[in-house]
Amino acid sequence: MRNTANYERLAAKPALRRYDSIRDLVATPANPTPLVRLNRIAPDGEFQLYLKLEWFNPFGSIKDRTAHYMLKGMAERGELNNKDLVEPTSGNTGIALAALAAVMGKRMTVTIPEGVPEETKVLLRMLGAEVWPTPDDLCPIDHPKDGAIALAHSFAESEATRDRYAMPNQYENPDNVRAHYETTGPEIWNQTEGMVRFFFAGFGTCGTVTGVARYLKEKDPTIRVIAIEPQKGHRLPGLKNFTESKVPGILDRSVIDRVIRVDDRSAYAMTKRLFREEGLIVGPSTGAIVHAAAEVSKDCAGPAVAVSPDGGFKYATFFAALLGEEGKPKG
């Protein structure tokens, strides 16, 4: 028999990990993503390397913060009224936006490079997004890797469709920077008790590296910020080489002390080490970032924080090819 007693509604209570919406799980300084020490990649010494595990966000990546802030800003400015969403993405921002759009009851269209992992396309479609895989040659010759960006702009700006679509535009939207200035940066400062000496992040949309760097350097201008850039023709989703892609308008080079170029082979080799030596199931961009941090560690001292933008589960097809190159793994 059904109990018909009137019960008081359960209110949100973060201390009990109880929330009213999945949106409330996006990390904040009060509920940060974890820092984990890398004990074998960077063994005991004066350089202590911590990885900030952004895949603990509810949709699996650091882009959850970006998507949440961009949509909040657009809603406040009235830019979402009666419009669907469109955004170019290599995967993570699109997944976060599609999930948040589902919560809001909005339709989402994403344009993505043809070479993104199949798992990413499946996740986007499961979230209800319309997915447009896009050839690189759709874009003008001076930015040959920006085909997905060009297609998204055509949806948002053409006379035939501009009244239907709103585009968050993560590459130009200041709310992308603000998300990391107000959350990721303060989290790192608090979690290291103000002792962080180095910060490592990849070149992508550049919201993370710009926002975190601005915050940390305001707290202590001597903190060194190192950005990681992939090689031309790379296969590292989420990262950008700026000789083949347009530099995002939100990038602030004045807060970056050094740029390290990492090739695919080094990035994937470090990704395997993180799996096998640290038990961390990370994406290949994390491998690139940690490779650069390990190089810096040879000559530097002090606590360092490197961003792990996402987990490795949606890159299984990439990793299968990697394992195929080394032969059937033993054990």
C-alpha positions in Angstrom: 0.0 0.0 0.0 1.4 3.4 -1.0 2.3 5.7 1.9 0.3 8.9 1.4 1.8 10.9 4.3 3.0 14.4 3.4 6.7 14.6 3.5 8.8 17.7 3.6 10.6 18.2 0.3 14.3 17.2 0.4 16.3 20.4 -0.1 19.6 20.6 -1.8 22.5 19.9 0.6 26.0 19.8 -0.9 27.4 18.5 2.4 25.4 15.3 1.8 26.3 15.4 -2.0 22.6 16.1 -2.7 21.7 18.5 -5.4 18.7 19.9 -7.2 20.3 19.8 -10.6 23.2 18.1 -12.4 24.3 21.7 -13.1 25.1 22.1 -9.5 27.9 19.5 -9.7 30.1 21.7 -11.9 33.2 22.4 -9.9 33.5 25.6 -7.8 36.0 26.7 -5.1 33.6 25.2 -2.5 33.4 21.9 -4.4 36.7 21.7 -6.3 38.0 19.0 -8.6 40.8 17.0 -6.9 44.6 17.4 -7.1 46.5 14.2 -7.2 50.3 13.9 -6.8 52.2 12.1 -9.5 54.6 10.0 -7.6 56.3 8.0 -10.3 56.2 10.5 -13.2 57.8 13.1 -10.9 59.3 11.1 -8.0 60.2 12.7 -4.6 62.3 15.7 -5.0 62.1 19.5 -5.0 59.6 19.5 -7.9 56.2 18.2 -6.8 53.8 17.7 -9.6 50.1 17.6 -9.0 47.5 16.8 -11.7 44.1 18.6 -11.5 41.5 16.0 -12.5 39.0 17.9 -14.4 37.1 14.8 -15.5 35.5 14.8 -12.0 33.2 17.4 -13.4 29.7 16.0 -14.2 30.0 15.8 -18.0 33.6 14.7 -17.9 35.9 17.6 -18.6 37.2 21.0 -17.8 34.8 22.4 -20.4 31.9 21.9 -18.1 33.0 25.1 -16.3 33.2 26.9 -19.6 29.8 25.7 -20.9 28.1 26.5 -17.6 29.4 30.1 -17.5 28.7 30.8 -21.2 25.1 29.7 -21.0 24.6 31.5 -17.7 26.0 34.7 -19.3 23.9 34.3 -22.4 20.7 33.7 -20.4 21.4 36.9 -18.4 21.9 38.9 -21.5 18.7 37.5 -23.1 20.6 35.9 -26.0 19.0 32.5 -25.6 15.4 33.6 -26.0 13.6 31.3 -28.4 16.8 30.1 -30.0 18.6 26.8 -30.4 22.3 26.5 -29.8 25.2 25.9 -32.2 28.9 25.6 -31.4 32.1 24.3 -33.0 33.9 21.8 -30.8 36.5 19.0 -30.7 34.2 17.2 -28.2 34.3 18.3 -24.6 32.6 21.7 -24.9 30.0 20.2 -27.2 29.3 17.4 -24.7 28.9 19.9 -21.8 26.7 22.3 -23.8 24.6 19.4 -25.1 24.0 18.1 -21.6 23.1 21.5 -20.3 20.9 22.2 -23.3 19.1 19.0 -22.5 18.4 20.2 -19.0 17.2 23.5 -20.4 15.0 21.8 -23.0 16.9 23.4 -25.8 18.1 21.8 -29.1 21.9 21.7 -29.8 23.8 21.5 -33.0 27.6 20.9 -32.9 30.1 21.1 -35.7 33.2 18.9 -35.2 36.4 18.0 -37.1 36.0 14.8 -38.9 38.8 13.2 -37.0 37.4 13.3 -33.5 36.9 9.9 -31.8 33.8 8.0 -32.7 32.9 7.8 -29.0 32.6 11.5 -28.8 30.1 11.6 -31.7 28.1 8.9 -30.0 27.9 10.7 -26.7 26.8 13.9 -28.5 24.0 12.1 -30.3 22.9 10.3 -27.1 22.5 13.8 -25.6 20.3 14.8 -28.4 22.7 17.0 -30.3 22.7 17.2 -34.1 26.3 16.4 -35.1 27.9 17.8 -38.3 31.4 16.2 -38.9 33.3 18.8 -40.9 36.2 18.6 -43.3 39.2 20.9 -42.6 39.2 22.2 -46.2 35.8 23.9 -45.6 37.8 26.7 -43.9 39.9 29.4 -45.7 43.5 28.4 -46.5 45.1 30.6 -43.9 43.4 28.6 -41.1 43.2 25.0 -42.5 42.2 23.4 -39.3 39.2 25.6 -38.5 36.5 24.1 -40.8 34.2 23.3 -37.9 34.4 26.9 -36.6 33.6 28.3 -40.1 30.5 26.0 -40.4 29.2 27.0 -37.0 29.6 30.7 -37.8 27.6 30.1 -41.0 24.7 28.7 -39.0 24.8 31.6 -36.5 25.4 34.4 -38.9 23.8 33.6 -42.3 20.6 35.5 -43.1 18.7 32.2 -43.5 19.4 30.8 -40.0 20.7 33.5 -37.7 17.3 34.1 -36.1 17.2 30.4 -35.2 20.7 29.9 -33.6 22.6 31.4 -30.7 26.4 30.6 -30.6 28.3 30.7 -27.3 31.5 31.0 -29.3 34.0 29.7 -26.8 37.0 31.1 -28.7 35.9 34.7 -28.3 33.5 34.6 -25.2 35.0 36.4 -22.1 32.8 34.1 -20.0 35.2 31.3 -20.9 38.0 33.2 -19.2 35.8 34.3 -16.3 34.9 30.6 -15.6 38.5 29.8 -14.8 39.4 33.1 -13.2 36.5 32.6 -10.7 36.7 28.8 -10.2 39.8 26.9 -11.5 42.3 29.5 -10.4 41.0 30.0 -6.9 40.7 26.2 -6.5 44.4 25.7 -7.4 45.5 28.5 -5.1 43.5 27.2 -2.2 44.4 23.5 -2.7 48.1 24.3 -2.8 47.7 26.7 0.2 49.2 29.4 -2.0 52.5 27.5 -2.5 52.0 26.7 -6.3 55.1 27.8 -8.3 54.2 26.5 -11.8 51.0 26.1 -13.7 50.7 24.0 -16.9 47.8 24.1 -19.4 47.3 23.5 -23.1 46.6 25.9 -25.9 43.0 25.2 -27.0 40.3 27.9 -26.7 42.7 29.4 -24.2 40.1 30.2 -21.6 41.8 27.9 -19.0 45.3 29.2 -19.4 44.3 32.8 -19.6 41.8 32.8 -16.7 43.9 30.7 -14.3 47.1 32.6 -15.1 45.4 36.0 -14.5 44.2 34.8 -11.1 47.4 33.2 -10.0 49.6 36.1 -11.1 47.4 38.5 -9.2 48.0 36.4 -6.1 51.8 36.0 -6.8 53.4 37.5 -9.9 56.4 35.1 -9.6 54.3 32.0 -10.4 55.4 30.7 -13.8 52.7 29.8 -16.4 53.6 27.3 -19.1 51.4 26.7 -22.1 51.6 23.6 -24.2 51.1 23.7 -28.0 50.9 20.5 -30.2 52.8 20.0 -33.4 51.2 20.8 -36.8 48.9 18.1 -38.1 48.6 16.7 -34.5 46.0 14.2 -33.3 45.5 15.6 -29.8 41.8 16.6 -29.5 41.2 19.8 -27.6 44.6 21.3 -28.3 45.5 23.8 -31.1 48.6 24.6 -33.1 48.4 28.3 -34.0 50.3 28.0 -37.2 47.3 26.1 -38.6 44.4 27.5 -36.5 43.3 31.0 -35.7 44.5 32.4 -32.4 41.5 32.7 -30.1 40.5 36.3 -29.2 40.4 35.5 -25.5 44.1 34.5 -25.3 46.2 36.8 -23.2 49.9 36.1 -24.0 51.1 38.6 -21.4 50.3 36.1 -18.6 52.2 33.2 -20.2 55.9 32.8 -19.4 56.8 30.0 -21.8 55.3 27.9 -24.6 56.5 24.3 -25.0 55.8 22.4 -28.2 54.9 18.7 -27.8 54.7 16.1 -30.6 52.1 13.3 -30.8 54.5 10.5 -30.0 55.7 12.1 -26.8 52.1 12.9 -25.8 50.8 9.4 -26.3 53.9 7.9 -24.6 53.2 9.9 -21.5 49.5 9.1 -21.7 50.5 5.4 -21.5 52.8 6.1 -18.5 50.0 7.8 -16.7 47.7 4.8 -17.2 50.4 2.2 -16.3 52.4 4.0 -13.6 49.9 6.3 -11.9 46.6 4.4 -12.6 45.1 7.5 -14.2 42.7 7.0 -17.1 43.3 10.3 -18.9 42.9 11.7 -22.4 45.9 12.4 -24.7 45.9 16.1 -24.1 46.8 15.3 -20.5 49.8 13.3 -21.8 51.0 16.3 -23.7 50.7 18.6 -20.7 52.4 16.2 -18.3 55.2 15.5 -20.8 56.0 19.3 -20.8 55.8 19.4 -17.0 58.2 16.5 -16.7 60.7 18.3 -18.9 60.5 21.4 -16.8 60.8 19.4 -13.6 64.5 18.6 -14.5 65.6 22.1 -13.8 63.0 23.6 -11.4 61.7 23.3 -7.9 58.4 23.9 -6.1 54.9 22.6 -6.2 53.4 22.5 -9.7 49.9 22.0 -11.0 49.1 20.6 -14.4 45.6 20.4 -15.9 44.1 17.0 -16.8 41.3 18.3 -19.1 39.4 15.0 -19.5 39.4 11.3 -18.9 40.4 8.6 -21.4 37.2 6.6 -21.9 36.1 8.4 -25.0 39.4 7.9 -26.7 39.3 4.1 -26.8 39.5 3.9 -30.6 42.6 6.2 -30.5 44.2 4.0 -27.8 43.4 0.8 -29.7 45.5 2.0 -32.6 48.2 2.9 -30.2 48.2 -0.6 -28.7 48.2 -2.0 -32.1 51.5 -0.3 -32.9 53.2 -1.8 -29.9 51.8 -5.3 -30.4 49.3 -7.1 -28.2 49.8 -6.0 -24.6 50.9 -8.6 -22.1 49.0 -9.3 -18.8 
